[in-house]
Amino acid sequence: MRGRRYRRTGLINNEDEQNPLTGVANLFDIAMVFSVALLVALVMSYQLPELLSPTEDITIVKNPGQKDMKIIIKDQGKPIEVLNMTDQIGGGTGEALGTAYKLADGRVVYVPEEEGANTTSV
């Protein structure tokens, strides 16, 4: 009878069950998995999976045509670059690459020129 008594109290007095941090031990891991899943869901909701791919190049224009316009450029193997709009006007010589047309619905269509484009001064 004595052996039974110790066996029962041994199950009740288990040290793992009395530790209050046992249930919280993996909370950090759960939070990290949740945050990564939230990040992936956010990227997918904006339909921009290219942001997660290290081999994709992407350019994003925030607030186009506004004073606070920003251009975000992600090139493969380079850090992400953010260009802010300024009041300064650029100038120099360059090559005409094509023509951009603004459609009635607000979209902009770029039509590249054929080879043999002229060098123009801006």
C-alpha positions in Angstrom: 0.0 0.0 0.0 2.9 2.3 0.7 4.2 2.0 -2.9 0.9 3.0 -4.3 0.7 6.2 -2.2 4.1 7.4 -3.4 3.3 6.6 -7.0 0.1 8.7 -6.9 1.7 11.7 -5.2 4.6 11.4 -7.6 2.3 12.1 -10.5 0.7 15.1 -8.7 4.0 16.6 -7.6 5.6 16.5 -11.0 8.0 19.4 -11.3 7.1 20.2 -14.9 3.5 20.8 -14.0 4.4 23.2 -11.2 6.6 25.5 -13.3 4.6 28.6 -14.2 6.8 29.3 -17.3 6.1 26.0 -18.9 3.1 27.3 -20.9 4.9 30.5 -21.9 8.2 28.9 -23.2 7.2 28.8 -26.8 5.3 32.1 -26.9 8.2 33.9 -28.7 8.3 31.3 -31.4 4.5 31.5 -31.9 4.7 35.3 -32.1 7.5 35.1 -34.8 5.5 32.6 -36.9 2.4 34.8 -36.6 4.3 38.0 -37.6 5.9 36.3 -40.7 2.5 34.9 -41.7 1.0 38.4 -41.3 3.8 39.9 -43.4 3.2 37.3 -46.2 -0.5 37.9 -46.1 0.0 41.7 -46.3 2.3 41.3 -49.4 -0.1 38.9 -51.0 -3.1 41.2 -50.4 -1.3 44.0 -52.3 -0.4 41.5 -55.0 3.3 42.3 -54.7 5.1 38.9 -54.2 8.1 40.4 -55.9 8.9 42.2 -52.6 9.7 38.9 -51.0 11.8 37.5 -53.9 15.5 38.4 -53.8 15.9 38.0 -57.6 13.1 40.4 -58.7 13.5 44.0 -59.6 10.6 46.4 -58.7 9.9 50.1 -58.8 7.0 51.6 -56.8 5.7 55.2 -57.2 3.9 56.6 -54.1 1.6 59.6 -54.6 2.3 60.1 -58.3 2.2 63.8 -59.4 1.9 65.1 -55.8 4.5 67.2 -53.9 5.3 64.3 -51.5 5.8 61.8 -54.3 8.3 59.0 -53.6 9.9 56.4 -55.9 11.0 53.2 -54.2 13.5 51.1 -56.2 14.4 47.5 -55.4 17.2 46.1 -57.7 18.7 42.7 -57.4 21.8 42.7 -55.2 21.4 46.4 -54.1 19.9 48.0 -51.1 16.4 49.4 -51.5 16.5 53.1 -52.6 13.9 55.7 -51.8 13.9 58.9 -54.0 11.9 61.9 -52.7 10.4 64.5 -55.0 12.1 67.9 -55.0 11.5 71.3 -56.6 14.8 71.1 -58.5 14.6 70.4 -62.2 17.1 68.0 -63.8 19.0 68.8 -66.9 21.6 67.4 -69.2 21.9 65.4 -72.3 20.4 62.1 -72.9 18.7 59.7 -75.3 14.9 59.7 -76.0 13.7 56.3 -75.0 10.1 56.6 -76.1 6.8 58.3 -75.6 4.4 58.1 -72.6 0.6 58.5 -73.1 -1.9 59.1 -70.3 -5.2 57.3 -71.0 -8.6 58.6 -70.1 -8.8 56.2 -67.1 -5.6 57.6 -65.7 -3.2 54.8 -66.7 0.1 55.7 -68.4 1.2 53.7 -71.4 4.9 53.8 -72.4 5.7 53.2 -76.1 9.5 52.6 -76.7 11.0 54.2 -79.8 12.6 52.1 -82.5 16.3 51.7 -82.7 18.4 54.6 -84.0 16.8 57.2 -81.5 18.3 60.6 -81.5 20.3 62.2 -78.7 18.4 65.2 -77.3 19.2 67.9 -74.8 16.9 68.3 -71.8 
